[in-house]
Amino acid sequence: MPRRPQEPSRLAPVWRAVIEIAFIIFLFYSNLLMGDFTSTNGRGRSFTSALRDIVTPTNSVIAIMSAMIGYVGFEYLRKKL
């Protein structure tokens, strides 16, 4: 009995979008964290205090908006090329 080819899930594009947006947000926060440690490399500076400085509502909004714009831009380029 021949097997039917599996149809791609309808959620596959959604999961890909979520993963790509999460990766862009990760890159945003890792860049902020590296910048925080290199610019203010004082004694007593801990990882948690650096996280407290960079994880703010303003940075979260910027990260989410940047990730959405980046995702839309890459999808446009992916379909265009």
C-alpha positions, 0 to 999 in steps of 0.5 A: 500500500503506497504511503501518502506524502505528509502534508505540511502542518498549517502551524509550520509557518507560525512556528518558523515566525516565532522561532525567527522573532525569538532569535532576533530578540535574543540577539538584541538582548545579547548585544545589550548585555555585551555593551553593558559589560564592556562600557561599565566594567566596574568592580562588583558588577554582576550578571544579575545587575546587568540584566536588571539594567537591560531588561526594561519595558522600553527595551522589550518594546524595542526588541519586539518591534525590531524583531517584527520588522526584521522578520517581515524584511527577511520574509520579503527578501526570501520571497523576492529572491 
